[in-house]
Amino acid sequence: MLSTFIIALREGLEASLIVGILVAYIYKSQRTGYLKPLWCGVAGAVASSFALGAILSYTSLTLTPKGEQLFAGTTSLLAVGVVTWMVFWMKRTARSLRSELAGKVDQAILTGPLALAGAAFFAVIREGLETSLFVYSNFNSVSDTTSSTVGLVLGFATSITLGYLIYKSSVKIDLAKFFTYTGVALIIVAAGVLSYAVHEFQELGYLPGPDAFVWDVTSFIAKDS
């Protein structure tokens, strides 16, 4: 439950802040007529993220047991790589994120509403696809999916609430510390997902298992010893 809560809280708040920055900039620049395409882009990103989660779940159900293990191990490795990269990417770009998004909005508005919808879509889809991939892999690595689902729902609900309150300036959070602490927590969760991936590859025989020798010296030992 805690792992999915952390994932949903961190990724959900990142997405909420991105949406908040986009909406606030639209209002600030007095271009409220462009809110509709912006929200269409956000909705498309959310729908695509859910679609990826559904595709991953459906694919794993249609595979043979060995194929499912290979699929689960591969997606888990991919999730660990993507999440680890995104944690460091956000830490590096957090300071310039607002100005970067504002520049993309200005450029998109000059092109037209469809371009703005696309800019909003790609700004949010990065978080959504990362979340879908990581949540799917995390669900594979835990035994209690019910509590994990509860943690996921609570995490998203909390992140959306915090995002709205931050947007309304009702709550002030040290985002640098928040992303640092949750980033560390995500790396710990990713380590668990990585261990699950290694276990799957060990069962498939692609990696040496717990009974494997680090260095086989039996050839140097006399047979009658």
N, C-alpha and C positions, 0 to 999 in steps of 0.2 A: 504493500500500500504506500509506504513512504517513498519508494523509488519512483512510482508513477506520479505521485503527488509532486515531487520535486521536478520531474520532467515537464509536467503540465504547467506548473507554476512558472518555471523559468521560461519555457518556450512561449507559453501563453502571454506572459507579461511582455516579452520582447515584441510579439506580434501586436499586442494592444498598444504599446508605446509607438510603434511604427505607424499604426493607423491613426493614433492621436496626433502625431506630428503632421501627418498628411492633412487631416481634417482641420487642424488648427491653422496650418499655413493657407489653406483654401479660404478660411474665414478672414484671416489677417490680410490677405491680398484682395479681399472683397470680390471673390469669384465663386460665390455660392452656387451658381448655376452648374458648376462642374462637380458638385457633390454626388450627383446621381451616377455618373460614370465611375467615379472613384469607388463608391460603395459596390457597384457592379463588379469591379475588379477584385475587391476584397472578398465578396461573396463567391466569385469564381475560384479564388485561391483556396478558400475554406472547403468548397465542394470538391476540388481536385485533391486536397489532402485526405478527405474522407474516402474518396475513390481509390487512392493509393492504398490506404489501409484495408479496404475491402478486397482489392486485387491481391494483395499479399496474403490475406487470410484464405481467400478462395483458392489461390494457387497451391498453397501448402496442403489443402484438403484434397486436391486432385492428384497429387503425386504419390508414388510408391513410398513405402517407409524409408528406403534408402535415399530416394530422391528428395523426400521431405527433410531428412537430416542434412543433406548437402545444401538444400535451399535455405534452411534455418541457419546453418553455420555461415554460409556466405553472406546472407542479409545481416547477420549479427556483426560480422567483421566490417561490413560496409557501414553499418550504423555507428559502430565505435569510431571508425575513421572520420565520418561526417561530423559527429557530435564533438569530437576532440578538436577538429579543425574549426568548427563554428564557435566553440568556447574561446579560443585564442583570437579568432577573427573579430568577435564582438569586443573583446578587451582592447584590441588594437584600433578599432574604428568607432568605438562608442562616442568619443569626443566630437567627431566630425559627421556623425550620422544625420543630425538635424539639417545641417547645411547641404549635405549630399542629397538628401531626399527633397529638400526645397528646390535644388537645382534641377532634379529630374522632373518635378512637377511643372516648373516654369517651361522647361523644354517640351514636355508633353502637351501642355496647354497651347503652345504655339502651333503644334501639329494638329491637334483636334481632340475631341472627347474620347475617341477610341484609343488614342495613344496614352491618355491619362489613365483609362481603365487598365491598359497594359502595364503601365508603370506601377499602379497600385497592386496589380496581380503579382508581378514579379517581386515586389518588395515584401509581400506577405507569404508567397508560396515557398520561399526559401525556408522560413520557419515551419510552415505547415508540413512540407515533405520530410524535413528532418524529424519533426515530431512523430509523424506516422511511422517512419522507418524505425525510430528508436523505441517507440511504444510497442510496436509489433515484436521486435527483438526482445524487449524486456518481458513481455507476456510469455514468450517462449521459455524464458529462463527462470520463471517463478512457478510455484505449484498452486498457489491460491489466486485464481484469476478474479474471484468475486471482490476480494479486498483491494486488488489492484485496480479494478474498474472503479470502485468507490474513490480511491485515491486520485485516479485520473479526473473524475468528475469534479471532486473538491478542488483539485489543483487548477483546473480551467476556470471554475467559478470564482476562485480567489483571485486569479490573475486578471480576469475581466473586470472584477470589482475594483481591484487596485489600479488597473489601467484607467478606468473611468474617473476614479477619485483623483488620480494624478493629473489627468487631463483638466478636471475642474478645479485644480489647485486646492482641493480639500485635504489632501494628504501629501506630505513631503517625505520622500525616501532617498537615502543616499544610494543612488543607483550604482555607483562605482563599487561600493562595498557589497551591495546586493548581488551584483553579477559576479563578483569575486567569490563570495561564499557559495552561491548556487553553482558556479562553475566548478569549484572544487568538489561539491557534492555530485555533480553530473559525471565528473571524471571517475569518482568512486563507483557510481552506478555502471558506468561504461566498463570498468574493470570486471564487474560481475558478468556483464554481457559477453565480454571477451573470453572469460573462463568457460562460459557456456559454449561459445563457438569452438574453442579448443577441444572441449569434451566431445562435441559432435564429430569433429574431424578425427579424433582418436578412435571413436567407435566405428567410423568408416574405414579406419586403417590408413588414413592419409598422414597421420602424425603418430609418433610412438606413444604408446599408452603407459600407464603406471608400472607395468611389469617389464618395460623395456630397459635394457642396460645402457648406461651412459657410455661405458667403455667395456667391451667384451674381452676379458683376459683369459677365458677358459682354455684357449689354445696353448697357453703357457703353463697350464697346470697338468701335472702328470695324471693319467687316467686312474692309476692305482692309489692316489693320495686321498 
